[in-house]
Amino acid sequence: MTDRHDGEDELERLRESEARYRAYFAAANDCIVVLQDDRFVDCNASALELFGCSRRDQLIGSSPADFSPELQPDGQTSVDKAREHIEAAFRGEPQVFEWRHARLDGTPFEAEVSINRVELAAGMCLQAVVRDISQRVQLLQAVQESEATLQAFIDALPEPALLVDEDFKLLRANRALYRSLETNAAEAVGRTLREFLPEPVAELRARYVTESIARGKMLRFDDQRGARSFFNHVVPVADAQGRHGKAAIFALEVTERVAAEEALRFEAGFRRVLGDVTRDLIPRTVDEIDDGIVRGLAAVGEFIDADRCYIFRFDLHDATMSNTYEWCRAGIKPQQSNLQRLPLDDFAEVVEPMRELNSLWIPDVSAIPDSTSRREFEAEGIRSLALVPIAFHGECVGFVGFDFVRARRELGGDVINLLEFASATLSRTLERKAAEEQKRALEERLRQSQKLEAIGRLAGGVAHDFNNMLCAIIGYADILSDSATADKATRDAIDQINIAADRAAELTGQLLAFSRKQMVEPKVVGLGSIIKRLHPMLSRLIGEHIVLRTTIAPRLGRVRIDPSQVEQIVLNLAVNARDAMPRGGELAIETSDVILDAAYCRTRADVTPGNYVLLAVSDTGDGMSAQTQARLFEPFFTTKELGRGTGLGLSTVYGIVEQSGGSIEVDSELGRGTSFKVYFPRVDAELAPKTGPGRRGYADGSETVLVVEDEKIVRTLASRLIARLGYNVLQAASGDEALKLVEKHDGTIDLLMTDVVMPGMNGRDLAERVVERLPHIKVLYSSGYTQDVIASHGVIDEDVRFIAKPYTLRSLAERIREVLDGD
C-alpha cells in the first residue's frame, strides 16, 4: 500500500513539473521545440513565428533538416550534421552551436541552437532552444569587413603607421612598418618596440607616446637618423569610456622635404635679395644709380655672408681695369682706391675666364699658382672669392667680385646662380635704364594710339589676305600629301608645312577673336558637357603639380555659342592659371546658373539684368597687381618672359565673350590667386543635335560647281581640289564674270562657291543675282573675313552655308557634300 502511494506521489510530482514546464514552454519568448526520434513533436508559438508557420501541423512531424538548406556553411549536409548533434544530445551531451535554418517559405536565417535532453511523460525527449542571430552574424561580418578595410587602408599608407599601448607594445601596424623592421605581424604584435628599434630612437618615441597618452594631445617631433629625416605624429587613442591608453604613431620620411624646405628658404631669400637689388636699381639720377648699385651689392653680400663686393670695369682702350663700386662689411678694409687702372695682362688668370663669359669660383686662394693675381688677393686678405662677368650685347666689359676674408667658403651651385643673376641685374642697370624708359614711353604711345579699333582693322586685313595665302599653302600641301608618289621625307616635310600653317591660322584666329570678327556658328550647348570632355586634356595641360577640380551644377542652363569658342576660353584661362602656379596649386573650374540683377548691372555698363550661366575659373597662384589687371585684356600685353607667350590669350577670351553677348570680370590680389568669372546669357532652347562620325575617305560627287574667287592662286587651288573630288568645275574671277558665265553655260550648275569679300560685287550680292536666274542652285560662301557681308560681328547668318579659310581638302569635300545634300 505504501509503495502504491509513493508511486502515485511521484507521478503527481511529474505531472506538476510537466505542467510548470508546459506553462514556461508556452509563454517563452524564445523559440522552443521538442524532438523525439529526430522529429519535432511539440513547439511553442515563438517557434511557429520564427519558422514562418501559421499552423502547428506545418512544423510538427518535420525534421530539423526539413527547415534547413541542403548544406550548412561548412559544406556538411544538414541531415548528417543534425543527426550528429541529436545523437550527442541523447547521450546526455548538451549541444550549443550555430546553424543555418530556413523558414517555411525557404528564406534562410542564422540561428544559435542549444539542445538538452529532458524527460517528459511521453518519455525521453530533446528540448531545443533556437534564437535568430542573423543580425548578430551580419554585425559580426560588418565588423570583420570593417577590420579588413581598416587594415587595407593603413597598409596602403606608404610610410609606417602603428598603434601601441602605454607600455610601448605593438598592437597593430601596416606593412610599411613591418618592412622597415624586417618582421611580420605574427612576430611583432604584442611585443615592445624596444626589441626592434635602436635604443635612442625607441626611447625618444616611447617618451612621446607616454606624454601624448598622459596629456591626451597629439604631439609632433622630428627624428634625425644620419642623413635621413623623419617627421612623426603621435596621436592618443581613447577607448569607449574616453580613457587614453593607446597611441597611434605615423612616421613620415621627410629627407627630401627638408632639403626642399632648405631650398625654399634659400629661394625666398634669393627672391628677397633680388627684390632689394631691383628696388635699389630704379633711381632717377646718376647719383641715385650709384647709391643703388652699392645697396644692391650690400644686399647680395649680406645674404651670402661675403665680406667685400665690388664691380670692376674694363677699359679696352688702355687695357686696364678699375674698381668702380665697392661695399665692405663692417671691420673689413676697403680697397677701391688702391684698385684703379690695373693692367689687364697682369691679371690674365682672372681676365681670360671673364672674357669667355665664364664665372670663376676660387675656394682657396692659397691653392692657386703664384702670380700677380694671387699676391694681390693675399695682400687684400682674401681667402676665397667668386667673380662673375658683366656683358653688354655678348661682350665682357668687366666683372662683379665677392670676397671672403674672415674664413674660406664653399659655395653651392644655387649660390653661384644667385651671384650670376644678381650680377646680370647689376650689369644691365646703367646700360638699360635710359633705353628702357624710352622704350616704355614709345610702347605706351603705341598702345594708346592703336588700342582695340586698330587691332580690329589689322585683324580684318590680315585675315583676308593672310588666310588666302594660308589656304593656298594648306591646299597644295594636301595635294602633295595625297600624291601616291610622295616618299616619307616629302610627307614629313609636308607635315611640317601643315604644322606651321596651322599655327599661323591659329594666330589669325586669335586676332579675329579679339576683334570680334572670328567666324563662328553658334549652337545651343551645355557648358558642363564641354568641360567634362576637356577634363583629360586640361589635366595633361596643367601638369601633375596642379590639382584640377571641376564642379558642374546639376540641371545647368544652356547657352548659345560656338562650342569651339568655349574650348578656347577654358584652355586659355587654364594656361594662364598654370603659368601663375609654377610651384603647384589648385585650378578650380565651376559652373552655375545665376541671376544678375539691376543693382549689379549698374556697376557694369556691358551687362543687362537677366538669367546667365556662370563659368568661373580660379587658381591659387601669385595673383595680379591692380596695374596688371588694368591692362589684362590688351592685345600683346604679357607679364611672361620673352618667348613664353604672344599676349593674345586673354585678349582672345575677351573678344569671344564679347562676341557671344556675355561679359567677363576678374578678381585678383597679389599672393591670393585669381578668379575669372564669365557670364553667358542663358537661353531656353533645345540642345543642338550631336553630329555623327565623319565619313572615311573624301566625300566626292559629280555635280557642277561654279568657283568665284578674285585671288587667282586660291581660285586655281579650289578648282583643282574640287575637280579631284570628281565634280565639274567652272571658274570666275569676279561677280560680273560669274554672271556672264551663268548666262552662257548650257548645262546645270548645282553649287555656287563664292568668296565673300571681292572687288566690285561681294559674294552675297552675287549669290542673290545667281539664285534669281537659277533658283535650284545651292550656295557656299568662303572667306577668312566677311566684313559683315554674311555675318554680324562674325556670327554667321542662319540661312548661310559657309567654309572658313584656310580649309583642307577633307573639310572642303565634306562641306560641299553637306551643302549639296542639304535642303
C-alpha positions in Angstrom: 0.0 0.0 0.0 2.8 2.3 0.9 4.6 1.6 -2.4 1.4 2.4 -4.3 1.1 5.7 -2.6 4.8 6.5 -3.2 4.3 5.8 -6.9 1.2 8.0 -7.1 3.1 10.8 -5.4 6.0 10.6 -7.8 3.5 10.6 -10.7 1.8 13.6 -9.3 5.2 15.4 -9.0 6.0 14.6 -12.6 2.6 16.0 -13.7 3.2 19.1 -11.7 6.7 19.5 -13.1 5.5 18.9 -16.7 2.6 21.4 -16.1 5.1 24.0 -15.0 7.3 23.2 -18.0 4.3 23.5 -20.3 3.5 26.8 -18.9 7.1 28.1 -19.3 7.2 26.4 -22.7 4.1 28.2 -24.0 5.0 31.6 -22.5 8.7 31.7 -23.5 9.8 34.4 -26.0 12.4 32.1 -27.3 11.6 29.5 -29.9 11.4 26.1 -28.2 10.8 22.8 -29.9 10.7 19.3 -28.6 12.2 16.5 -30.7 11.7 12.8 -30.4 13.1 10.3 -32.9 14.6 13.1 -35.0 11.2 14.8 -35.4 9.5 17.9 -34.0 6.8 16.6 -31.6 6.0 19.9 -30.0 6.7 23.6 -30.3 5.6 26.9 -28.8 4.1 30.0 -30.6 7.5 31.6 -30.9 8.7 28.6 -32.9 5.8 28.9 -35.3 6.6 32.6 -35.8 10.4 32.0 -36.2 9.9 29.3 -38.8 7.2 31.2 -40.6 4.4 28.7 -39.9 0.8 29.7 -39.3 -0.2 26.2 -38.1 1.4 23.6 -35.8 1.0 20.8 -38.4 3.3 22.7 -40.7 6.1 22.2 -38.2 5.2 19.1 -36.1 6.4 15.9 -37.7 9.2 17.6 -39.6 12.8 17.1 -39.0 15.3 19.9 -38.4 16.8 19.2 -41.8 13.4 19.9 -43.4 13.7 23.5 -42.1 17.4 23.9 -43.2 19.2 24.3 -46.6 20.7 21.2 -48.1 24.2 22.2 -46.9 25.5 24.1 -43.9 28.2 26.8 -44.3 30.9 24.3 -43.6 29.8 22.2 -46.5 28.3 19.3 -44.5 24.8 18.2 -45.3 22.1 19.4 -42.9 20.8 15.9 -42.5 24.1 14.4 -41.4 25.1 17.3 -39.2 21.7 17.5 -37.5 21.9 13.7 -36.8 25.3 14.2 -35.1 24.0 16.9 -32.7 20.8 14.9 -31.9 22.7 11.7 -31.2 25.2 13.5 -28.9 22.3 15.3 -27.0 20.5 11.9 -26.5 23.8 10.7 -25.0 23.4 13.4 -22.4 25.9 15.8 -24.0 24.4 19.3 -24.1 24.8 20.9 -27.6 25.3 24.6 -28.3 26.1 25.5 -31.9 25.3 27.9 -34.8 23.0 26.7 -37.5 21.7 27.9 -40.8 17.9 27.3 -40.8 15.3 28.0 -43.4 11.7 29.3 -42.9 8.7 27.6 -44.4 9.0 29.8 -47.5 12.7 28.9 -47.9 14.1 32.1 -46.5 17.4 31.3 -44.7 18.4 32.7 -41.4 21.2 32.2 -39.0 20.4 30.7 -35.6 22.0 29.7 -32.3 20.7 26.3 -31.1 21.1 24.8 -27.7 19.8 21.2 -27.2 19.4 19.4 -23.9 17.9 16.0 -23.0 14.7 16.2 -21.0 12.4 13.5 -19.6 8.7 14.1 -20.1 5.6 12.0 -19.6 5.9 10.9 -23.2 9.4 9.6 -22.5 13.0 10.8 -23.1 13.0 13.8 -25.5 15.2 16.7 -26.6 14.4 20.3 -26.0 16.0 22.7 -28.5 16.0 26.5 -28.0 16.5 28.3 -31.2 17.5 32.0 -31.4 17.6 34.1 -34.6 21.1 35.6 -34.6 21.0 36.9 -38.2 21.5 40.5 -37.1 24.4 39.4 -34.8 26.0 37.5 -37.7 25.6 40.4 -40.0 27.0 42.7 -37.4 30.0 40.4 -37.0 30.5 40.3 -40.7 30.4 44.0 -40.9 32.9 44.3 -38.1 35.2 41.8 -39.8 34.8 43.7 -43.1 35.5 47.0 -41.3 38.5 45.5 -39.7 39.8 44.2 -43.1 39.1 47.6 -44.7 40.9 49.4 -41.9 43.9 47.1 -42.2 43.9 47.6 -46.0 43.7 51.3 -45.5 46.7 51.5 -43.2 48.5 49.0 -45.4 48.0 51.4 -48.3 49.9 54.1 -46.5 53.5 54.3 -48.0 55.0 55.2 -44.6 55.0 53.3 -41.3 51.8 53.6 -39.2 51.3 51.8 -35.9 49.2 51.5 -32.8 50.9 50.9 -29.4 49.8 50.8 -25.8 51.2 52.8 -22.9 53.9 50.1 -22.4 55.0 50.7 -26.0 53.8 47.2 -27.0 52.7 46.9 -30.6 49.0 46.4 -31.1 48.7 46.9 -34.9 50.8 48.2 -37.8 50.9 48.4 -41.5 53.1 46.6 -44.0 55.4 49.6 -44.3 56.4 49.2 -40.6 56.9 45.5 -40.9 59.1 46.0 -43.9 61.2 48.7 -42.1 61.6 46.4 -39.1 62.2 43.3 -41.3 59.5 41.4 -39.4 55.8 40.5 -39.7 52.6 40.9 -37.7 52.8 37.4 -36.2 56.2 38.0 -34.8 55.8 41.7 -33.8 52.3 42.2 -32.4 52.3 42.1 -28.6 56.0 42.7 -28.3 57.6 46.0 -27.2 59.1 48.1 -30.0 62.2 48.4 -27.9 63.1 45.0 -29.2 63.1 46.2 -32.8 64.4 49.8 -32.7 67.8 51.3 -31.8 67.8 52.4 -28.1 67.9 56.2 -28.8 65.1 56.0 -31.3 63.0 53.7 -29.1 63.4 55.9 -26.0 62.5 59.1 -28.0 59.3 57.6 -29.4 58.4 55.9 -26.1 58.7 59.2 -24.3 56.4 61.0 -26.8 53.9 58.1 -26.6 53.8 58.3 -22.8 53.4 62.1 -22.9 50.7 62.0 -25.6 48.7 59.5 -23.7 49.1 61.4 -20.4 48.1 64.7 -21.9 45.5 63.4 -24.3 47.1 65.6 -27.1 48.6 65.0 -30.4 52.4 65.6 -30.4 54.8 66.1 -33.3 58.5 65.6 -33.3 61.4 65.3 -35.7 63.7 62.3 -35.8 67.1 62.5 -37.4 68.8 59.3 -38.3 72.1 60.0 -40.1 71.3 61.8 -43.3 67.7 60.8 -43.2 65.0 63.0 -41.6 61.7 61.8 -40.2 58.6 63.7 -39.1 56.4 61.9 -36.6 52.8 62.4 -35.3 51.8 60.7 -32.1 48.0 60.7 -31.6 46.4 59.5 -28.4 43.6 56.9 -28.9 40.7 56.8 -26.4 38.6 53.8 -25.6 34.8 53.8 -25.3 35.0 55.4 -21.8 37.2 58.2 -23.2 40.3 56.9 -21.4 43.6 57.3 -23.3 45.5 54.1 -23.1 46.9 53.8 -26.6 48.6 55.9 -29.2 48.9 55.9 -33.0 52.3 56.8 -34.5 52.7 58.0 -38.0 56.3 58.2 -39.2 56.9 60.1 -42.4 60.4 60.3 -44.0 60.9 63.9 -45.0 64.5 63.8 -46.1 63.6 65.2 -49.5 61.1 67.7 -48.0 63.7 69.0 -45.5 66.1 69.6 -48.4 63.2 71.2 -50.3 62.4 73.4 -47.4 66.0 74.5 -47.2 65.9 75.2 -50.9 62.6 77.1 -50.5 64.2 79.2 -47.7 67.1 79.9 -49.9 64.8 80.7 -52.8 62.8 83.1 -50.5 66.0 84.8 -49.5 67.0 84.7 -53.2 63.8 86.5 -54.2 64.1 89.0 -51.3 67.6 89.8 -52.4 66.6 90.2 -56.0 63.8 92.3 -54.9 66.1 94.5 -52.9 68.6 94.7 -55.8 65.8 95.5 -58.3 64.3 98.1 -56.0 67.7 99.7 -55.4 68.4 99.9 -59.1 65.4 102.1 -60.1 66.6 105.5 -59.1 66.3 108.5 -61.4 69.6 110.4 -61.2 73.1 109.4 -61.7 73.9 109.8 -58.0 70.9 107.6 -57.1 72.1 105.0 -59.6 75.5 104.8 -58.0 73.9 104.5 -54.5 71.5 101.9 -55.8 74.3 99.7 -57.1 76.1 99.9 -53.8 72.9 99.0 -51.9 72.4 96.1 -54.4 76.0 94.8 -53.7 75.3 95.1 -50.0 72.1 93.1 -50.2 73.8 90.2 -52.0 76.9 90.4 -49.8 74.8 90.2 -46.6 72.8 87.3 -47.9 75.8 85.1 -48.9 77.8 86.3 -45.9 80.5 87.8 -48.1 82.9 90.4 -46.7 83.5 92.6 -49.8 81.6 93.0 -53.0 82.6 95.2 -55.9 82.4 95.9 -59.7 85.4 96.1 -62.0 85.0 97.8 -65.4 87.4 97.1 -68.3 88.9 100.0 -70.3 89.8 98.3 -73.5 91.4 101.4 -74.9 94.3 101.3 -72.5 93.9 97.6 -71.5 93.2 98.4 -67.8 90.5 97.7 -65.3 89.3 99.7 -62.3 87.2 99.1 -59.2 84.1 101.3 -59.8 81.8 100.3 -57.0 82.5 98.6 -53.6 80.7 97.5 -50.5 82.6 96.2 -47.4 81.3 94.6 -44.2 82.0 96.4 -41.0 85.6 95.8 -40.0 86.7 94.9 -43.5 89.2 97.3 -45.1 88.1 99.0 -48.3 90.3 98.5 -51.4 88.6 100.6 -54.0 91.1 103.5 -54.0 94.0 101.0 -54.4 92.5 99.2 -57.4 92.4 101.7 -60.2 93.8 101.2 -63.7 95.3 97.8 -63.1 96.9 96.3 -66.3 94.7 93.5 -67.7 97.7 91.5 -68.6 98.8 91.3 -65.0 95.6 89.6 -64.1 95.2 87.2 -67.0 94.1 84.3 -64.7 91.1 86.4 -63.9 90.5 88.4 -67.1 90.6 85.4 -69.6 87.7 83.5 -68.0 85.7 86.7 -67.8 86.2 87.5 -71.5 84.9 84.0 -72.2 81.9 84.8 -70.1 82.6 82.1 -67.5 82.1 82.6 -63.8 85.2 81.9 -61.6 85.0 80.4 -58.1 88.2 80.1 -56.1 87.5 78.3 -52.8 91.1 78.6 -51.6 93.3 81.5 -52.8 96.4 79.9 -51.4 96.0 76.9 -53.7 96.3 78.8 -56.9 99.8 79.1 -58.6 102.0 82.0 -57.6 101.1 85.1 -59.8 100.3 88.8 -59.6 96.6 87.8 -59.0 97.4 85.6 -56.1 99.8 88.1 -54.5 97.1 90.9 -54.8 94.4 88.6 -53.4 96.6 87.7 -50.4 97.5 91.4 -49.9 93.8 92.2 -49.6 93.3 89.3 -47.1 91.1 87.3 -49.5 90.8 83.6 -48.7 88.0 82.7 -51.1 86.4 84.7 -53.9 83.8 84.5 -56.7 83.9 86.5 -59.9 81.0 86.8 -62.4 81.4 88.5 -65.8 79.4 91.6 -66.9 78.5 91.5 -70.5 76.8 94.1 -72.8 75.5 92.6 -76.1 77.5 89.5 -75.6 80.8 91.2 -74.9 82.5 91.2 -71.5 83.1 94.7 -70.1 84.0 93.8 -66.5 83.0 91.6 -63.6 81.4 91.6 -60.2 83.5 90.2 -57.4 82.6 88.7 -54.0 85.5 88.3 -51.4 85.5 86.1 -48.3 88.1 87.4 -45.9 87.2 86.1 -42.5 87.2 82.4 -43.5 87.3 80.2 -46.5 83.9 79.3 -48.0 82.4 76.6 -50.1 79.6 77.9 -52.4 77.0 75.6 -53.8 75.6 75.9 -57.3 72.5 77.7 -56.1 74.6 80.5 -54.6 76.6 80.8 -57.8 73.3 81.0 -59.7 72.3 83.8 -57.3 75.5 85.7 -57.9 75.2 85.3 -61.7 71.6 86.5 -61.6 72.4 89.4 -59.3 75.4 90.3 -61.4 73.4 90.3 -64.5 70.9 92.6 -62.9 73.6 94.9 -61.7 75.4 94.9 -65.1 72.4 95.8 -67.0 71.3 98.7 -64.9 73.4 101.6 -66.3 73.2 100.4 -69.9 69.5 99.6 -70.0 67.9 102.2 -67.9 67.7 105.0 -70.4 66.8 102.6 -73.2 64.1 101.0 -71.1 62.5 104.3 -70.2 62.5 105.4 -73.8 61.1 102.0 -74.9 58.3 102.2 -72.3 57.3 105.7 -73.5 57.2 104.5 -77.1 55.2 101.4 -76.2 52.8 103.4 -74.2 52.2 105.8 -77.0 51.8 103.0 -79.5 49.4 101.2 -77.2 47.3 104.3 -76.7 47.2 105.0 -80.5 46.2 101.6 -81.6 44.1 100.0 -78.9 41.1 97.8 -79.9 40.0 99.6 -83.0 43.4 99.4 -84.7 43.7 95.7 -83.8 40.3 95.2 -85.3 41.2 96.8 -88.6 44.5 94.9 -88.6 42.7 91.6 -88.0 40.4 92.2 -90.9 43.1 92.9 -93.4 45.4 90.2 -92.1 42.6 87.6 -92.1 41.5 88.3 -95.6 44.9 88.4 -97.3 46.8 86.1 -94.9 44.1 83.4 -94.9 44.1 83.4 -98.7 47.8 82.6 -98.6 47.3 80.0 -95.9 44.5 78.5 -97.9 46.9 78.0 -100.9 49.7 76.7 -98.7 47.4 74.1 -96.9 45.6 73.1 -100.0 48.7 72.5 -102.1 50.2 70.6 -99.2 47.1 68.4 -99.1 47.5 67.7 -102.8 51.2 66.8 -102.4 50.4 64.7 -99.4 47.7 62.9 -101.3 50.0 62.1 -104.1 50.9 58.4 -104.4 54.5 59.3 -105.4 55.3 61.2 -102.3 58.0 59.5 -100.3 58.4 59.6 -96.5 60.8 62.5 -96.4 58.4 64.5 -98.6 55.4 63.7 -96.4 57.4 64.7 -93.3 58.2 68.0 -95.0 54.5 68.4 -95.9 53.6 67.7 -92.3 55.9 70.5 -91.1 54.3 72.8 -93.6 50.9 72.0 -92.3 52.0 72.4 -88.7 53.4 75.9 -89.5 50.3 76.8 -91.4 48.0 75.6 -88.6 50.0 77.8 -86.1 49.7 80.8 -88.4 45.9 80.1 -88.8 45.6 79.9 -85.1 47.3 83.3 -84.6 44.9 84.8 -87.2 42.0 83.3 -85.4 43.2 84.9 -82.2 43.3 88.3 -83.8 39.8 87.8 -85.2 38.6 86.6 -81.9 39.9 89.6 -80.1 38.4 92.0 -82.7 35.1 90.0 -82.5 35.3 89.1 -86.2 36.1 85.4 -85.9 33.7 83.3 -88.0 31.5 81.3 -85.7 28.4 79.1 -85.9 26.7 79.4 -82.5 24.8 76.4 -81.2 22.7 75.7 -78.1 25.1 73.8 -75.9 25.6 72.9 -72.3 28.9 74.1 -70.7 29.0 71.1 -68.4 29.4 68.5 -71.2 32.1 70.6 -72.9 34.1 70.9 -69.6 33.8 67.2 -68.9 35.1 66.5 -72.4 38.0 68.8 -71.8 38.9 67.4 -68.4 41.6 64.9 -69.6 43.2 67.4 -71.8 43.2 70.0 -69.1 44.9 67.6 -66.7 47.7 67.0 -69.1 47.9 70.7 -70.0 48.4 72.0 -66.4 50.6 69.2 -65.2 50.7 66.9 -62.2 51.9 69.6 -59.8 48.5 71.3 -60.1 45.2 69.8 -58.7 42.3 70.2 -61.1 38.8 70.5 -59.5 35.7 70.8 -61.6 32.2 71.4 -60.2 29.3 71.2 -62.7 26.0 72.4 -61.4 23.1 69.9 -61.9 20.5 70.9 -64.5 22.7 73.7 -65.7 21.1 76.2 -68.1 22.1 76.3 -71.8 23.9 79.0 -73.8 24.2 79.8 -77.4 27.8 79.9 -78.5 30.2 78.1 -80.9 31.4 75.1 -78.8 35.0 75.6 -80.1 34.9 79.1 -78.6 34.1 77.6 -75.2 37.1 75.4 -75.5 39.2 78.4 -76.4 38.0 80.2 -73.3 38.6 77.3 -70.9 42.0 76.4 -72.4 43.3 80.0 -72.4 42.2 80.6 -68.8 43.7 77.2 -67.8 47.1 78.1 -69.4 47.0 81.5 -67.7 46.3 79.8 -64.3 49.0 77.2 -64.9 51.6 79.8 -65.6 50.6 81.6 -62.4 51.3 78.5 -60.3 54.8 77.3 -61.2 55.2 75.7 -57.8 51.8 73.9 -57.9 48.4 74.7 -56.6 44.8 74.2 -57.4 42.8 75.1 -60.5 39.0 75.2 -60.0 36.5 75.3 -62.8 32.9 75.8 -61.8 29.6 76.4 -63.5 26.2 77.5 -62.1 23.1 79.4 -63.1 23.0 82.9 -61.8 20.7 85.9 -62.0 22.3 89.3 -62.5 20.0 92.0 -61.0 19.8 95.6 -61.8 21.9 96.6 -58.8 24.8 94.5 -60.1 24.4 95.6 -63.7 24.5 99.3 -62.7 28.2 98.7 -61.9 28.8 97.1 -65.3 27.9 99.0 -68.4 28.2 96.0 -70.7 25.7 93.8 -68.8 21.9 93.8 -68.7 19.9 92.2 -66.0 18.7 88.6 -66.6 19.5 85.0 -66.4 23.0 83.9 -67.0 25.2 80.8 -66.9 28.4 81.4 -65.0 31.8 79.8 -65.9 34.3 80.5 -63.1 38.0 79.6 -63.4 40.0 80.2 -60.3 43.6 79.5 -59.3 45.7 79.7 -56.1 48.6 81.3 -57.9 50.6 84.5 -57.3 47.7 86.9 -58.2 48.0 90.2 -60.0 48.5 93.8 -59.1 45.9 96.4 -59.9 48.2 97.8 -62.6 48.4 94.4 -64.3 44.6 93.9 -64.1 44.1 97.3 -65.8 45.9 96.1 -68.9 44.9 92.4 -68.7 42.9 92.2 -71.9 45.1 94.4 -74.0 46.4 92.6 -77.1 50.1 91.7 -76.9 50.3 92.7 -73.2 52.0 89.9 -71.2 53.9 89.6 -67.9 55.7 86.5 -69.1 59.3 86.4 -70.2 60.1 86.8 -73.9 59.1 83.7 -75.9 56.6 82.4 -73.3 53.5 83.9 -74.9 52.0 86.2 -77.5 50.0 88.3 -75.2 46.8 87.3 -77.1 45.4 84.6 -74.8 43.3 86.7 -72.6 42.6 89.2 -75.4 41.1 86.2 -77.3 39.0 85.3 -74.3 37.7 88.9 -74.0 36.8 89.0 -77.7 35.0 85.7 -77.6 33.0 86.6 -74.6 32.0 90.0 -76.0 31.1 88.3 -79.4 28.8 85.9 -77.6 26.9 88.7 -75.8 28.5 87.8 -72.4 30.8 89.6 -70.0 33.9 88.8 -68.1 35.3 90.0 -64.8 38.5 89.3 -62.9 39.1 89.2 -59.2 42.7 89.0 -58.1 45.1 90.1 -55.4 48.8 89.6 -55.1 49.5 86.4 -53.2 45.9 85.3 -53.1 45.3 83.9 -56.6 43.0 84.9 -59.4 39.4 84.2 -60.4 37.9 84.8 -63.8 34.1 84.9 -64.0 32.5 84.6 -67.4 28.7 85.2 -67.7 26.9 83.8 -70.8 23.2 84.7 -71.4 21.0 81.7 -70.7 18.7 80.5 -73.4 15.6 78.4 -73.3 16.1 76.1 -76.3 16.9 72.5 -77.1 20.4 71.4 -77.3 21.9 71.2 -80.8 21.9 67.7 -82.1 25.2 65.8 -81.9 27.0 65.4 -85.2 27.7 61.8 -86.3 31.1 60.4 -87.0 32.7 61.7 -90.2 32.8 59.5 -93.2 36.0 57.7 -94.1 37.8 58.9 -97.2 36.8 62.0 -99.1 33.2 63.0 -99.8 33.0 63.2 -103.6 30.4 63.8 -106.3 29.8 64.5 -109.9 27.8 67.8 -109.8 28.8 71.0 -111.4 30.4 73.7 -109.1 31.0 77.3 -110.1 34.0 78.7 -108.2 34.1 82.5 -107.9 37.3 83.9 -106.3 39.2 87.1 -107.1 42.6 85.7 -105.7 44.0 83.7 -108.6 46.1 81.3 -106.5 43.1 80.5 -104.3 40.8 80.2 -107.2 43.1 77.8 -109.0 43.6 75.8 -105.9 39.9 75.5 -105.0 39.1 74.5 -108.6 41.8 71.9 -108.6 40.7 70.4 -105.2 37.1 70.3 -106.2 38.0 68.6 -109.6 40.0 66.0 -107.7 36.8 65.1 -105.9 35.1 64.3 -109.2 33.0 67.5 -109.7 32.7 69.5 -112.9 34.3 72.9 -112.2 33.6 76.3 -113.7 35.8 79.3 -112.7 35.2 83.1 -112.5 37.5 85.8 -111.1 34.7 88.3 -110.2 31.0 88.6 -109.8 30.4 90.1 -113.2 32.4 87.3 -114.9 30.4 84.8 -112.9 27.1 86.2 -114.1 28.2 86.1 -117.7 29.3 82.5 -117.3 25.9 81.6 -115.8 24.2 83.2 -118.8 26.4 81.3 -121.4 26.5 77.9 -119.7 24.1 75.4 -121.2 24.2 72.7 -118.5 23.1 72.7 -114.9 25.1 74.5 -112.2 24.5 72.8 -108.9 26.6 74.8 -106.5 28.0 78.3 -106.4 31.1 78.5 -104.2 32.0 82.2 -103.9 34.4 84.3 -101.9 32.7 86.9 -99.7 34.9 89.9 -99.9 35.7 90.8 -103.6 36.3 94.0 -105.5 33.1 95.3 -107.0 30.3 92.9 -106.3 30.6 91.0 -103.0 29.7 87.4 -102.6 26.2 88.0 -101.0 25.1 90.2 -103.9 26.4 87.8 -106.4 24.6 84.8 -104.8 21.3 86.7 -104.8 21.6 87.5 -108.5 22.6 84.0 -109.4 19.7 82.5 -107.4 17.3 84.7 -109.4 18.5 83.0 -112.6 19.0 79.5 -111.1 16.5 79.1 -108.2 17.7 75.5 -107.6 21.3 76.4 -107.1 23.0 75.9 -103.7 25.4 78.5 -102.3 28.6 78.0 -100.3 30.4 81.1 -99.1 34.2 81.0 -98.4 36.3 83.6 -96.7 38.7 84.3 -93.9 37.0 87.6 -93.1 33.5 88.6 -94.1 33.3 92.4 -93.4 29.8 91.6 -92.0 28.5 90.7 -95.5 27.1 87.4 -94.4 27.6 87.8 -90.7 27.2 90.3 -87.9 30.4 90.7 -85.8 31.5 87.3 -87.1 28.2 85.5 -86.2 27.1 83.8 -89.4 23.5 84.3 -90.5 21.4 81.2 -90.0 20.5 80.8 -93.7 24.1 80.9 -94.8 26.4 77.9 -95.6 30.0 78.9 -95.0 33.5 77.4 -95.0 36.3 79.4 -93.4 39.7 79.9 -95.0 42.1 78.3 -94.7 40.5 74.9 -95.5 41.8 71.5 -96.2 40.8 69.1 -98.9 38.9 67.0 -96.4 37.0 69.9 -94.9 36.2 71.3 -98.3 35.0 67.9 -99.6 32.7 67.4 -96.5 31.3 70.9 -96.6 30.5 70.8 -100.4 28.8 67.4 -100.0 26.9 68.7 -96.9 25.6 71.7 -98.8 24.6 69.7 -101.9 22.8 67.1 -99.9 21.0 69.6 -97.7 17.6 71.0 -98.0 
